[in-house]
Structure formats: C-alpha cells, structure tokens
Amino acid sequence: MIGTPWGKAMKKIEGETSLEELENSLDMHYFSEALKSVKKKKDNDKLLKYIRIEIDHRNIINQLRSLRMELDFDKRLGMIIPGGRIDYGTMKQVCQSEDDEELIELLRRSNAFDGEGFETALEQSKAILSLDPFAELLSHQRQRILRKFAYLSPVSPFPIIYYIERKSLEVRNLRLLVRGKAIGLDDKVLESHMDF
C-alpha cells in the first residue's frame, strides 16, 4: 500500500496494532476523504447526507462491538469517526454506556438517530448472541435511503450507487452461501444470516 492514501493512513499508526485499530484508521481516512470530496462540489446535499449516515452506522456498530470487547472509555472514544449526523456530545455519552439498552437509549436523544427497528434487533441480538441483527437493520436503512434517493434523483450518482450496493449485497450472500455449504451449515442457519 506504499504510495497510496491508504498506506499513508496506516503509516500514522505506531507500534503494535490490532485488526480493529487498523480497520478504524482506514475507516477514518476513507470517510474523511469522502466528506472532503463531496463538500468541494455544489449540489451534493443528498450524497453528503448519505455519507454522514454511513458514518453514524459505522460508529454505532463500532460501539456495539466495543461493548462486547469490554474496551475502556478512552479506546471507545478514539473509535468515533467524525463527521456523522449524530453529534459528538451524544457519541461521547454513548462511549460510557454499559450495555446495548443504555447505548440505544442514549442514541435516541439525538434527532439524527433513526431508532426504528432497534428494539427488535436488540431482542434478536440477545437471542443469538450476535451483532448480525443490528448490522442487518442498519444495512436495510441504508438500502432504503439509497433507493429513495435513486428514485428522487434519477440523473445523479444515486442510481449507480444503489445498483453497486445491491450487487455487493448479492455477492456477500453468495459468499456466505458457498462458504456455509462448504463447512456443512444447516440451511436454516444460512438463511438466518442472509441479508435481503
């Protein structure tokens, strides 16, 4: 990655790093560059809104994951990707939450948080001991927004972005199906992990 923007982002990380720290550093770099490029051009309000929603979703998943990893407040605070629609003060409070319920309750204080479906995702997450229900819910929210923007702005990047996102989802499902079948997972298990 030497000579690429990603390589420069990774060079900034010092010492031994975990996979999560590398991933977070790359996410921060990606979203920082995405926000800069969108803000440079006129009439990109919807694209800016979508990127900011993506940042919020990444921050929510990161905070849910950090709860399971029992990371301390400072590490959780350092994971926040700036630029989302949910304000920094709310996200700072979220970093102090001790369980999923408290985390979701703190997020509800922000007008930018779409809490629809989170109660069901929370119940499913507890039942299967996985973050998959939250990831699927957030993925569906983004798909719904992209579909809406694609229909409202047919002469924009949104129809292409929506198409690429749908194809990416299709590839993830196919990969899950092939890998799951290869190791002998039951059809019901595979179906429960598919995202449609």
N, CA and C atoms as an extended XYZ file, in Angstrom:
588
Properties=species:S:1:pos:R:3:atomname:S:1:resname:S:1:resid:I:1 pbc="F F F"
N         0.810       -1.202        0.000 N   MET     1
C         0.000        0.000        0.000 CA  MET     1
C         0.855        1.270        0.000 C   MET     1
N         2.164        1.109       -0.052 N   ILE     2
C         3.050        2.269       -0.069 CA  ILE     2
C         2.720        3.123       -1.281 C   ILE     2
N         2.638        4.430       -1.063 N   GLY     3
C         2.346        5.350       -2.146 CA  GLY     3
C         0.870        5.612       -2.353 C   GLY     3
N         0.008        4.884       -1.648 N   THR     4
C        -1.435        5.114       -1.764 CA  THR     4
C        -1.908        5.912       -0.547 C   THR     4
N        -3.066        6.558       -0.671 N   PRO     5
C        -3.611        7.260        0.501 CA  PRO     5
C        -3.827        6.322        1.685 C   PRO     5
N        -4.161        5.051        1.382 N   TRP     6
C        -4.398        4.077        2.457 CA  TRP     6
C        -3.094        3.767        3.185 C   TRP     6
N        -1.998        3.684        2.420 N   GLY     7
C        -0.696        3.437        3.020 CA  GLY     7
C        -0.293        4.566        3.948 C   GLY     7
N        -0.581        5.796        3.536 N   LYS     8
C        -0.273        6.961        4.378 CA  LYS     8
C        -1.066        6.917        5.677 C   LYS     8
N        -2.326        6.502        5.585 N   ALA     9
C        -3.168        6.405        6.785 CA  ALA     9
C        -2.626        5.347        7.737 C   ALA     9
N        -2.145        4.235        7.185 N   MET    10
C        -1.639        3.152        8.025 CA  MET    10
C        -0.278        3.492        8.628 C   MET    10
N         0.514        4.327        7.928 N   LYS    11
C         1.822        4.725        8.454 CA  LYS    11
C         1.698        5.540        9.730 C   LYS    11
N         0.579        6.241        9.882 N   LYS    12
C         0.368        7.088       11.058 CA  LYS    12
C         0.200        6.271       12.334 C   LYS    12
N        -0.162        5.002       12.174 N   ILE    13
C        -0.358        4.131       13.335 CA  ILE    13
C         1.005        3.666       13.820 C   ILE    13
N         1.244        3.849       15.108 N   GLU    14
C         2.551        3.491       15.675 CA  GLU    14
C         2.458        2.227       16.519 C   GLU    14
N         3.530        1.465       16.539 N   GLY    15
C         3.637        0.286       17.398 CA  GLY    15
C         2.738       -0.857       16.972 C   GLY    15
N         2.570       -1.785       17.896 N   GLU    16
C         1.706       -2.947       17.655 CA  GLU    16
C         0.254       -2.490       17.621 C   GLU    16
N        -0.443       -2.904       16.595 N   THR    17
C        -1.849       -2.526       16.478 CA  THR    17
C        -2.701       -3.770       16.248 C   THR    17
N        -3.933       -3.660       16.706 N   SER    18
C        -4.881       -4.755       16.492 CA  SER    18
C        -5.573       -4.559       15.142 C   SER    18
N        -6.254       -5.586       14.712 N   LEU    19
C        -7.001       -5.505       13.466 CA  LEU    19
C        -8.073       -4.422       13.554 C   LEU    19
N        -8.707       -4.286       14.719 N   GLU    20
C        -9.738       -3.272       14.905 CA  GLU    20
C        -9.158       -1.871       14.744 C   GLU    20
N        -7.966       -1.639       15.277 N   GLU    21
C        -7.327       -0.322       15.161 CA  GLU    21
C        -6.974       -0.009       13.712 C   GLU    21
N        -6.492       -1.011       12.979 N   LEU    22
C        -6.200       -0.808       11.558 CA  LEU    22
C        -7.471       -0.502       10.787 C   LEU    22
N        -8.503       -1.282       11.043 N   GLU    23
C        -9.777       -1.080       10.359 CA  GLU    23
C       -10.331        0.314       10.656 C   GLU    23
N       -10.265        0.726       11.920 N   ASN    24
C       -10.785        2.026       12.305 CA  ASN    24
C        -9.990        3.156       11.661 C   ASN    24
N        -8.680        2.999       11.592 N   SER    25
C        -7.838        4.010       10.954 CA  SER    25
C        -8.190        4.158        9.475 C   SER    25
N        -8.382        3.033        8.792 N   LEU    26
C        -8.756        3.070        7.380 CA  LEU    26
C       -10.149        3.670        7.194 C   LEU    26
N       -11.081        3.325        8.079 N   ASP    27
C       -12.425        3.911        8.009 CA  ASP    27
C       -12.365        5.422        8.183 C   ASP    27
N       -11.603        5.875        9.174 N   MET    28
C       -11.488        7.319        9.417 CA  MET    28
C       -10.919        8.035        8.195 C   MET    28
N        -9.893        7.439        7.601 N   HIS    29
C        -9.288        8.041        6.413 CA  HIS    29
C       -10.281        8.068        5.255 C   HIS    29
N       -10.946        6.945        5.022 N   TYR    30
C       -11.917        6.848        3.924 CA  TYR    30
C       -13.008        7.905        4.068 C   TYR    30
N       -13.622        7.979        5.251 N   PHE    31
C       -14.730        8.911        5.437 CA  PHE    31
C       -14.263       10.364        5.420 C   PHE    31
N       -13.070       10.626        5.927 N   SER    32
C       -12.522       11.984        5.862 CA  SER    32
C       -12.364       12.434        4.412 C   SER    32
N       -11.784       11.546        3.589 N   GLU    33
C       -11.600       11.869        2.165 CA  GLU    33
C       -12.942       11.986        1.441 C   GLU    33
N       -13.888       11.124        1.782 N   ALA    34
C       -15.209       11.163        1.141 CA  ALA    34
C       -15.916       12.480        1.460 C   ALA    34
N       -15.868       12.895        2.717 N   LEU    35
C       -16.509       14.159        3.104 CA  LEU    35
C       -15.855       15.346        2.398 C   LEU    35
N       -14.519       15.343        2.321 N   LYS    36
C       -13.818       16.440        1.643 CA  LYS    36
C       -14.215       16.528        0.173 C   LYS    36
N       -14.246       15.394       -0.506 N   SER    37
C       -14.547       15.420       -1.941 CA  SER    37
C       -15.989       15.834       -2.212 C   SER    37
N       -16.915       15.447       -1.359 N   VAL    38
C       -18.319       15.802       -1.566 CA  VAL    38
C       -18.546       17.280       -1.251 C   VAL    38
N       -17.890       17.787       -0.215 N   LYS    39
C       -18.078       19.191        0.164 CA  LYS    39
C       -17.500       20.153       -0.872 C   LYS    39
N       -16.552       19.698       -1.689 N   LYS    40
C       -15.945       20.556       -2.708 CA  LYS    40
C       -16.909       20.886       -3.834 C   LYS    40
N       -17.876       20.014       -4.082 N   LYS    41
C       -18.782       20.183       -5.221 CA  LYS    41
C       -20.125       20.727       -4.765 C   LYS    41
N       -20.760       21.465       -5.648 N   LYS    42
C       -22.073       22.032       -5.350 CA  LYS    42
C       -23.156       20.966       -5.534 C   LYS    42
N       -24.291       21.222       -4.918 N   ASP    43
C       -25.485       20.388       -5.089 CA  ASP    43
C       -25.260       18.912       -4.755 C   ASP    43
N       -24.499       18.664       -3.723 N   ASN    44
C       -24.267       17.284       -3.279 CA  ASN    44
C       -24.873       17.033       -1.895 C   ASN    44
N       -25.951       17.736       -1.598 N   ASP    45
C       -26.552       17.628       -0.263 CA  ASP    45
C       -26.966       16.204        0.083 C   ASP    45
N       -27.596       15.520       -0.873 N   LYS    46
C       -28.064       14.156       -0.606 CA  LYS    46
C       -26.896       13.193       -0.430 C   LYS    46
N       -25.868       13.362       -1.247 N   LEU    47
C       -24.698       12.491       -1.125 CA  LEU    47
C       -23.986       12.738        0.204 C   LEU    47
N       -23.876       13.997        0.609 N   LEU    48
C       -23.280       14.341        1.906 CA  LEU    48
C       -24.102       13.723        3.035 C   LEU    48
N       -25.425       13.820        2.934 N   LYS    49
C       -26.300       13.227        3.960 CA  LYS    49
C       -26.085       11.722        4.033 C   LYS    49
N       -25.991       11.068        2.881 N   TYR    50
C       -25.815        9.616        2.870 CA  TYR    50
C       -24.482        9.215        3.514 C   TYR    50
N       -23.409        9.925        3.180 N   ILE    51
C       -22.094        9.620        3.765 CA  ILE    51
C       -22.132        9.817        5.268 C   ILE    51
N       -22.782       10.868        5.718 N   ARG    52
C       -22.879       11.120        7.158 CA  ARG    52
C       -23.685       10.022        7.859 C   ARG    52
N       -24.712        9.499        7.184 N   ILE    53
C       -25.489        8.376        7.738 CA  ILE    53
C       -24.610        7.129        7.806 C   ILE    53
N       -23.805        6.902        6.767 N   GLU    54
C       -22.866        5.766        6.793 CA  GLU    54
C       -21.915        5.863        7.981 C   GLU    54
N       -21.430        7.079        8.242 N   ILE    55
C       -20.523        7.297        9.386 CA  ILE    55
C       -21.248        6.944       10.685 C   ILE    55
N       -22.479        7.418       10.835 N   ASP    56
C       -23.251        7.095       12.046 CA  ASP    56
C       -23.407        5.592       12.220 C   ASP    56
N       -23.726        4.915       11.130 N   HIS    57
C       -23.916        3.465       11.212 CA  HIS    57
C       -22.626        2.746       11.589 C   HIS    57
N       -21.514        3.180       11.025 N   ARG    58
C       -20.218        2.577       11.376 CA  ARG    58
C       -19.920        2.839       12.846 C   ARG    58
N       -20.194        4.058       13.333 N   ASN    59
C       -19.959        4.385       14.743 CA  ASN    59
C       -20.829        3.541       15.666 C   ASN    59
N       -22.085        3.327       15.283 N   ILE    60
C       -22.986        2.517       16.113 CA  ILE    60
C       -22.482        1.081       16.199 C   ILE    60
N       -22.147        0.495       15.071 N   ILE    61
C       -21.628       -0.884       15.067 CA  ILE    61
C       -20.331       -0.966       15.866 C   ILE    61
N       -19.445        0.013       15.692 N   ASN    62
C       -18.182        0.014       16.439 CA  ASN    62
C       -18.427        0.070       17.943 C   ASN    62
N       -19.402        0.872       18.372 N   GLN    63
C       -19.691        0.980       19.799 CA  GLN    63
C       -20.324       -0.303       20.333 C   GLN    63
N       -21.206       -0.911       19.564 N   LEU    64
C       -21.786       -2.195       19.985 CA  LEU    64
C       -20.702       -3.268       20.092 C   LEU    64
N       -19.795       -3.279       19.128 N   ARG    65
C       -18.696       -4.248       19.144 CA  ARG    65
C       -17.766       -3.985       20.333 C   ARG    65
N       -17.492       -2.711       20.609 N   SER    66
C       -16.572       -2.382       21.702 CA  SER    66
C       -17.143       -2.776       23.063 C   SER    66
N       -18.471       -2.755       23.188 N   LEU    67
C       -19.100       -3.235       24.428 CA  LEU    67
C       -18.779       -4.710       24.653 C   LEU    67
N       -18.862       -5.499       23.580 N   ARG    68
C       -18.592       -6.919       23.692 CA  ARG    68
C       -17.114       -7.203       23.953 C   ARG    68
N       -16.274       -6.305       23.478 N   MET    69
C       -14.834       -6.465       23.689 CA  MET    69
C       -14.389       -5.875       25.025 C   MET    69
N       -15.343       -5.241       25.729 N   GLU    70
C       -15.090       -4.620       27.032 CA  GLU    70
C       -13.957       -3.599       26.977 C   GLU    70
N       -13.977       -2.770       25.928 N   LEU    71
C       -12.963       -1.719       25.799 CA  LEU    71
C       -13.281       -0.585       26.755 C   LEU    71
N       -12.235        0.104       27.210 N   ASP    72
C       -12.444        1.211       28.137 CA  ASP    72
C       -12.920        2.462       27.385 C   ASP    72
N       -13.317        3.475       28.154 N   PHE    73
C       -13.899        4.693       27.600 CA  PHE    73
C       -12.975        5.362       26.586 C   PHE    73
N       -11.685        5.495       26.910 N   ASP    74
C       -10.752        6.193       26.019 CA  ASP    74
C       -10.628        5.506       24.662 C   ASP    74
N       -10.562        4.180       24.662 N   LYS    75
C       -10.472        3.454       23.393 CA  LYS    75
C       -11.754        3.609       22.597 C   LYS    75
N       -12.883        3.546       23.289 N   ARG    76
C       -14.167        3.703       22.604 CA  ARG    76
C       -14.308        5.111       22.034 C   ARG    76
N       -13.842        6.090       22.781 N   LEU    77
C       -13.895        7.479       22.313 CA  LEU    77
C       -13.009        7.660       21.085 C   LEU    77
N       -11.846        7.009       21.082 N   GLY    78
C       -10.919        7.096       19.956 CA  GLY    78
C       -11.434        6.422       18.696 C   GLY    78
N       -12.466        5.597       18.832 N   MET    79
C       -13.034        4.902       17.679 CA  MET    79
C       -14.077        5.728       16.934 C   MET    79
N       -14.511        6.829       17.530 N   ILE    80
C       -15.557        7.630       16.898 CA  ILE    80
C       -15.031        8.260       15.616 C   ILE    80
N       -15.726        8.007       14.531 N   ILE    81
C       -15.382        8.597       13.236 CA  ILE    81
C       -16.111        9.934       13.160 C   ILE    81
N       -15.370       11.032       13.016 N   PRO    82
C       -16.024       12.342       12.972 CA  PRO    82
C       -16.778       12.569       11.664 C   PRO    82
N       -17.792       13.441       11.736 N   GLY    83
C       -18.500       13.832       10.521 CA  GLY    83
C       -19.894       13.275       10.384 C   GLY    83
N       -20.328       12.436       11.321 N   GLY    84
C       -21.661       11.866       11.243 CA  GLY    84
C       -22.734       12.880       11.597 C   GLY    84
N       -23.978       12.487       11.422 N   ARG    85
C       -25.105       13.364       11.747 CA  ARG    85
C       -25.372       13.390       13.250 C   ARG    85
N       -25.065       12.297       13.940 N   ILE    86
C       -25.228       12.259       15.402 CA  ILE    86
C       -24.086       13.066       16.004 C   ILE    86
N       -24.439       14.050       16.835 N   ASP    87
C       -23.433       14.981       17.348 CA  ASP    87
C       -22.406       14.291       18.252 C   ASP    87
N       -21.244       14.908       18.339 N   TYR    88
C       -20.124       14.345       19.092 CA  TYR    88
C       -20.461       14.172       20.576 C   TYR    88
N       -21.209       15.122       21.149 N   GLY    89
C       -21.578       15.027       22.565 CA  GLY    89
C       -22.380       13.762       22.858 C   GLY    89
N       -23.322       13.445       21.988 N   THR    90
C       -24.122       12.227       22.157 CA  THR    90
C       -23.236       10.997       22.015 C   THR    90
N       -22.365       11.001       21.006 N   MET    91
C       -21.483        9.855       20.804 CA  MET    91
C       -20.529        9.678       21.988 C   MET    91
N       -20.106       10.783       22.591 N   LYS    92
C       -19.227       10.701       23.770 CA  LYS    92
C       -19.971       10.030       24.925 C   LYS    92
N       -21.253       10.368       25.090 N   GLN    93
C       -22.055        9.719       26.128 CA  GLN    93
C       -22.252        8.230       25.818 C   GLN    93
N       -22.434        7.915       24.537 N   VAL    94
C       -22.597        6.522       24.117 CA  VAL    94
C       -21.374        5.697       24.516 C   VAL    94
N       -20.199        6.311       24.474 N   CYS    95
C       -18.957        5.620       24.843 CA  CYS    95
C       -18.936        5.216       26.315 C   CYS    95
N       -19.811        5.802       27.112 N   GLN    96
C       -19.871        5.477       28.534 CA  GLN    96
C       -20.936        4.430       28.848 C   GLN    96
N       -21.720        4.035       27.849 N   SER    97
C       -22.796        3.061       28.079 CA  SER    97
C       -22.215        1.715       28.500 C   SER    97
N       -22.998        1.005       29.294 N   GLU    98
C       -22.527       -0.272       29.830 CA  GLU    98
C       -23.219       -1.482       29.214 C   GLU    98
N       -24.274       -1.243       28.461 N   ASP    99
C       -24.951       -2.349       27.770 CA  ASP    99
C       -25.684       -1.805       26.546 C   ASP    99
N       -26.216       -2.726       25.744 N   ASP   100
C       -26.876       -2.347       24.492 CA  ASP   100
C       -28.088       -1.445       24.724 C   ASP   100
N       -28.880       -1.762       25.752 N   GLU   101
C       -30.083       -0.975       26.023 CA  GLU   101
C       -29.727        0.471       26.315 C   GLU   101
N       -28.730        0.678       27.167 N   GLU   102
C       -28.305        2.032       27.517 CA  GLU   102
C       -27.742        2.748       26.294 C   GLU   102
N       -26.976        2.030       25.475 N   LEU   103
C       -26.403        2.605       24.263 CA  LEU   103
C       -27.512        3.119       23.339 C   LEU   103
N       -28.533        2.294       23.117 N   ILE   104
C       -29.640        2.678       22.232 CA  ILE   104
C       -30.426        3.838       22.832 C   ILE   104
N       -30.631        3.807       24.136 N   GLU   105
C       -31.358        4.891       24.802 CA  GLU   105
C       -30.607        6.219       24.655 C   GLU   105
N       -29.297        6.191       24.778 N   LEU   106
C       -28.500        7.410       24.602 CA  LEU   106
C       -28.554        7.898       23.157 C   LEU   106
N       -28.538        6.979       22.201 N   LEU   107
C       -28.626        7.367       20.791 CA  LEU   107
C       -29.976        8.022       20.484 C   LEU   107
N       -31.026        7.581       21.148 N   ARG   108
C       -32.365        8.134       20.909 CA  ARG   108
C       -32.440        9.622       21.267 C   ARG   108
N       -31.516       10.116       22.043 N   ARG   109
C       -31.507       11.541       22.410 CA  ARG   109
C       -31.150       12.435       21.228 C   ARG   109
N       -30.568       11.840       20.201 N   SER   110
C       -30.195       12.605       19.015 CA  SER   110
C       -31.333       12.575       17.997 C   SER   110
N       -31.667       13.741       17.442 N   ASN   111
C       -32.700       13.822       16.401 CA  ASN   111
C       -32.263       13.119       15.126 C   ASN   111
N       -30.952       12.932       14.947 N   ALA   112
C       -30.429       12.311       13.726 CA  ALA   112
C       -30.489       10.785       13.770 C   ALA   112
N       -30.810       10.221       14.917 N   PHE   113
C       -30.833        8.763       15.065 CA  PHE   113
C       -32.186        8.209       14.653 C   PHE   113
N       -32.174        7.245       13.733 N   ASP   114
C       -33.391        6.557       13.310 CA  ASP   114
C       -33.484        5.263       14.123 C   ASP   114
N       -34.290        5.301       15.178 N   GLY   115
C       -34.377        4.170       16.095 CA  GLY   115
C       -35.354        3.084       15.695 C   GLY   115
N       -35.991        3.241       14.534 N   GLU   116
C       -36.977        2.249       14.096 CA  GLU   116
C       -36.329        0.876       13.914 C   GLU   116
N       -36.885       -0.111       14.562 N   GLY   117
C       -36.407       -1.483       14.419 CA  GLY   117
C       -35.330       -1.887       15.410 C   GLY   117
N       -34.840       -0.958       16.212 N   PHE   118
C       -33.741       -1.288       17.125 CA  PHE   118
C       -34.173       -2.186       18.275 C   PHE   118
N       -35.432       -2.060       18.721 N   GLU   119
C       -35.909       -2.928       19.803 CA  GLU   119
C       -35.929       -4.387       19.349 C   GLU   119
N       -36.423       -4.616       18.137 N   THR   120
C       -36.463       -5.975       17.592 CA  THR   120
C       -35.047       -6.508       17.391 C   THR   120
N       -34.169       -5.665       16.844 N   ALA   121
C       -32.771       -6.076       16.632 CA  ALA   121
C       -32.099       -6.413       17.959 C   ALA   121
N       -32.421       -5.653       18.999 N   LEU   122
C       -31.848       -5.904       20.325 CA  LEU   122
C       -32.287       -7.266       20.848 C   LEU   122
N       -33.565       -7.582       20.719 N   GLU   123
C       -34.077       -8.885       21.166 CA  GLU   123
C       -33.417      -10.025       20.387 C   GLU   123
N       -33.326       -9.863       19.060 N   GLN   124
C       -32.711      -10.905       18.229 CA  GLN   124
C       -31.233      -11.063       18.564 C   GLN   124
N       -30.564       -9.948       18.806 N   SER   125
C       -29.137       -9.985       19.138 CA  SER   125
C       -28.896      -10.754       20.439 C   SER   125
N       -29.751      -10.515       21.418 N   LYS   126
C       -29.633      -11.236       22.694 CA  LYS   126
C       -29.894      -12.724       22.510 C   LYS   126
N       -30.861      -13.044       21.656 N   ALA   127
C       -31.242      -14.444       21.458 CA  ALA   127
C       -30.146      -15.245       20.777 C   ALA   127
N       -29.472      -14.643       19.795 N   ILE   128
C       -28.457      -15.393       19.052 CA  ILE   128
C       -27.020      -14.998       19.411 C   ILE   128
N       -26.881      -14.063       20.366 N   LEU   129
C       -25.559      -13.603       20.827 CA  LEU   129
C       -24.677      -13.151       19.659 C   LEU   129
N       -25.236      -12.258       18.852 N   SER   130
C       -24.531      -11.781       17.664 CA  SER   130
C       -24.947      -10.343       17.358 C   SER   130
N       -24.067       -9.616       16.684 N   LEU   131
C       -24.386       -8.261       16.220 CA  LEU   131
C       -25.088       -8.274       14.857 C   LEU   131
N       -25.264       -9.445       14.277 N   ASP   132
C       -25.875       -9.548       12.947 CA  ASP   132
C       -27.211       -8.814       12.825 C   ASP   132
N       -28.125       -8.924       13.803 N   PRO   133
C       -29.400       -8.202       13.654 CA  PRO   133
C       -29.224       -6.682       13.534 C   PRO   133
N       -28.263       -6.127       14.275 N   PHE   134
C       -28.003       -4.688       14.175 CA  PHE   134
C       -27.400       -4.335       12.818 C   PHE   134
N       -26.436       -5.136       12.378 N   ALA   135
C       -25.794       -4.888       11.084 CA  ALA   135
C       -26.814       -4.979        9.959 C   ALA   135
N       -27.710       -5.963       10.042 N   GLU   136
C       -28.737       -6.129        9.012 CA  GLU   136
C       -29.716       -4.957        9.021 C   GLU   136
N       -30.126       -4.526       10.211 N   LEU   137
C       -31.038       -3.390       10.327 CA  LEU   137
C       -30.426       -2.134        9.709 C   LEU   137
N       -29.181       -1.846       10.044 N   LEU   138
C       -28.522       -0.650        9.513 CA  LEU   138
C       -28.320       -0.751        8.005 C   LEU   138
N       -28.017       -1.942        7.529 N   SER   139
C       -27.881       -2.163        6.090 CA  SER   139
C       -29.202       -1.884        5.380 C   SER   139
N       -30.309       -2.339        5.957 N   HIS   140
C       -31.628       -2.113        5.366 CA  HIS   140
C       -31.981       -0.626        5.372 C   HIS   140
N       -31.606        0.066        6.445 N   GLN   141
C       -31.859        1.512        6.487 CA  GLN   141
C       -31.111        2.224        5.359 C   GLN   141
N       -29.846        1.859        5.160 N   ARG   142
C       -29.066        2.490        4.083 CA  ARG   142
C       -29.637        2.148        2.713 C   ARG   142
N       -30.047        0.891        2.515 N   GLN   143
C       -30.639        0.488        1.245 CA  GLN   143
C       -31.916        1.284        0.961 C   GLN   143
N       -32.726        1.478        1.987 N   ARG   144
C       -33.969        2.233        1.831 CA  ARG   144
C       -33.679        3.689        1.440 C   ARG   144
N       -32.690        4.287        2.082 N   ILE   145
C       -32.317        5.674        1.767 CA  ILE   145
C       -31.771        5.767        0.344 C   ILE   145
N       -30.899        4.828       -0.018 N   LEU   146
C       -30.336        4.838       -1.369 CA  LEU   146
C       -31.423        4.670       -2.426 C   LEU   146
N       -32.355        3.761       -2.185 N   ARG   147
C       -33.444        3.539       -3.140 CA  ARG   147
C       -34.270        4.816       -3.306 C   ARG   147
N       -34.573        5.462       -2.185 N   LYS   148
C       -35.347        6.710       -2.221 CA  LYS   148
C       -34.596        7.787       -3.011 C   LYS   148
N       -33.312        7.977       -2.700 N   PHE   149
C       -32.518        8.988       -3.408 CA  PHE   149
C       -32.383        8.654       -4.889 C   PHE   149
N       -32.268        7.366       -5.219 N   ALA   150
C       -32.135        6.953       -6.621 CA  ALA   150
C       -33.397        7.294       -7.408 C   ALA   150
N       -34.567        7.108       -6.787 N   TYR   151
C       -35.824        7.424       -7.464 CA  TYR   151
C       -36.066        8.934       -7.534 C   TYR   151
N       -35.682        9.648       -6.468 N   LEU   152
C       -35.888       11.099       -6.453 CA  LEU   152
C       -34.912       11.838       -7.365 C   LEU   152
N       -33.739       11.282       -7.563 N   SER   153
C       -32.704       11.938       -8.377 CA  SER   153
C       -32.182       10.957       -9.423 C   SER   153
N       -32.968       10.673      -10.451 N   PRO   154
C       -32.541        9.668      -11.434 CA  PRO   154
C       -31.308       10.079      -12.247 C   PRO   154
N       -31.057       11.390      -12.350 N   VAL   155
C       -29.869       11.862      -13.069 CA  VAL   155
C       -28.862       12.341      -12.018 C   VAL   155
N       -28.328       11.383      -11.301 N   SER   156
C       -27.362       11.645      -10.234 CA  SER   156
C       -26.557       10.367      -10.034 C   SER   156
N       -25.598       10.394       -9.124 N   PRO   157
C       -24.847        9.154       -8.861 CA  PRO   157
C       -25.641        8.090       -8.104 C   PRO   157
N       -26.805        8.458       -7.545 N   PHE   158
C       -27.520        7.529       -6.669 CA  PHE   158
C       -28.016        6.251       -7.329 C   PHE   158
N       -28.554        6.282       -8.551 N   PRO   159
C       -28.938        5.006       -9.152 CA  PRO   159
C       -27.750        4.048       -9.301 C   PRO   159
N       -26.578        4.588       -9.608 N   ILE   160
C       -25.373        3.761       -9.755 CA  ILE   160
C       -24.920        3.240       -8.394 C   ILE   160
N       -24.916        4.126       -7.396 N   ILE   161
C       -24.512        3.718       -6.039 CA  ILE   161
C       -25.461        2.637       -5.521 C   ILE   161
N       -26.759        2.842       -5.748 N   TYR   162
C       -27.757        1.870       -5.293 CA  TYR   162
C       -27.539        0.513       -5.982 C   TYR   162
N       -27.301        0.545       -7.276 N   TYR   163
C       -27.052       -0.688       -8.035 CA  TYR   163
C       -25.809       -1.417       -7.501 C   TYR   163
N       -24.741       -0.674       -7.281 N   ILE   164
C       -23.494       -1.273       -6.779 CA  ILE   164
C       -23.711       -1.861       -5.387 C   ILE   164
N       -24.431       -1.145       -4.528 N   GLU   165
C       -24.709       -1.650       -3.182 CA  GLU   165
C       -25.537       -2.938       -3.233 C   GLU   165
N       -26.519       -2.986       -4.127 N   ARG   166
C       -27.336       -4.197       -4.256 CA  ARG   166
C       -26.500       -5.374       -4.757 C   ARG   166
N       -25.608       -5.110       -5.713 N   LYS   167
C       -24.727       -6.169       -6.229 CA  LYS   167
C       -23.760       -6.632       -5.145 C   LYS   167
N       -23.257       -5.699       -4.365 N   SER   168
C       -22.344       -6.039       -3.272 CA  SER   168
C       -23.050       -6.936       -2.254 C   SER   168
N       -24.293       -6.619       -1.947 N   LEU   169
C       -25.094       -7.434       -1.034 CA  LEU   169
C       -25.309       -8.834       -1.608 C   LEU   169
N       -25.575       -8.892       -2.895 N   GLU   170
C       -25.764      -10.174       -3.568 CA  GLU   170
C       -24.501      -11.032       -3.474 C   GLU   170
N       -23.343      -10.419       -3.686 N   VAL   171
C       -22.072      -11.140       -3.606 CA  VAL   171
C       -21.824      -11.634       -2.179 C   VAL   171
N       -22.122      -10.795       -1.175 N   ARG   172
C       -21.953      -11.216        0.228 CA  ARG   172
C       -22.828      -12.425        0.526 C   ARG   172
N       -24.068      -12.396        0.053 N   ASN   173
C       -24.974      -13.528        0.277 CA  ASN   173
C       -24.478      -14.794       -0.412 C   ASN   173
N       -23.999      -14.643       -1.642 N   LEU   174
C       -23.468      -15.809       -2.366 CA  LEU   174
C       -22.230      -16.374       -1.670 C   LEU   174
N       -21.372      -15.491       -1.211 N   ARG   175
C       -20.159      -15.920       -0.498 CA  ARG   175
C       -20.528      -16.669        0.776 C   ARG   175
N       -21.500      -16.131        1.512 N   LEU   176
C       -21.974      -16.792        2.727 CA  LEU   176
C       -22.552      -18.165        2.402 C   LEU   176
N       -23.339      -18.238        1.354 N   LEU   177
C       -23.957      -19.497        0.956 CA  LEU   177
C       -22.904      -20.542        0.590 C   LEU   177
N       -21.941      -20.153       -0.224 N   VAL   178
C       -20.900      -21.091       -0.671 CA  VAL   178
C       -20.040      -21.544        0.510 C   VAL   178
N       -19.604      -20.595        1.322 N   ARG   179
C       -18.755      -20.959        2.470 CA  ARG   179
C       -19.529      -21.777        3.495 C   ARG   179
N       -20.784      -21.408        3.725 N   GLY   180
C       -21.607      -22.145        4.676 CA  GLY   180
C       -21.864      -23.575        4.235 C   GLY   180
N       -22.163      -23.741        2.949 N   LYS   181
C       -22.386      -25.093        2.419 CA  LYS   181
C       -21.098      -25.912        2.481 C   LYS   181
N       -19.962      -25.255        2.237 N   ALA   182
C       -18.673      -25.954        2.237 CA  ALA   182
C       -18.341      -26.545        3.607 C   ALA   182
N       -18.788      -25.860        4.675 N   ILE   183
C       -18.487      -26.388        6.009 CA  ILE   183
C       -19.676      -27.130        6.612 C   ILE   183
N       -20.746      -27.281        5.817 N   GLY   184
C       -21.869      -28.109        6.246 CA  GLY   184
C       -22.887      -27.438        7.144 C   GLY   184
N       -23.019      -26.115        7.057 N   LEU   185
C       -24.029      -25.440        7.880 CA  LEU   185
C       -25.434      -25.800        7.403 C   LEU   185
N       -26.343      -25.862        8.339 N   ASP   186
C       -27.740      -26.158        8.057 CA  ASP   186
C       -28.368      -25.013        7.252 C   ASP   186
N       -29.336      -25.332        6.396 N   ASP   187
C       -29.993      -24.325        5.559 CA  ASP   187
C       -30.642      -23.219        6.384 C   ASP   187
N       -31.231      -23.574        7.525 N   LYS   188
C       -31.889      -22.565        8.371 CA  LYS   188
C       -30.870      -21.585        8.953 C   LYS   188
N       -29.703      -22.079        9.314 N   VAL   189
C       -28.635      -21.206        9.825 CA  VAL   189
C       -28.182      -20.250        8.730 C   VAL   189
N       -27.983      -20.796        7.543 N   LEU   190
C       -27.560      -19.956        6.408 CA  LEU   190
C       -28.607      -18.889        6.100 C   LEU   190
N       -29.852      -19.302        6.068 N   GLU   191
C       -30.930      -18.357        5.758 CA  GLU   191
C       -31.031      -17.248        6.797 C   GLU   191
N       -30.803      -17.590        8.055 N   SER   192
C       -30.890      -16.584        9.120 CA  SER   192
C       -29.795      -15.532        9.015 C   SER   192
N       -28.666      -15.866        8.358 N   HIS   193
C       -27.561      -14.924        8.211 CA  HIS   193
C       -27.580      -14.180        6.880 C   HIS   193
N       -28.474      -14.571        5.993 N   MET   194
C       -28.577      -13.883        4.688 CA  MET   194
C       -29.205      -12.508        4.887 C   MET   194
N       -28.764      -11.564        4.113 N   ASP   195
C       -29.290      -10.207        4.173 CA  ASP   195
C       -29.980       -9.904        2.850 C   ASP   195
N       -31.261       -9.581        2.887 N   PHE   196
C       -32.016       -9.339        1.646 CA  PHE   196
C       -32.480       -7.908        1.556 C   PHE   196
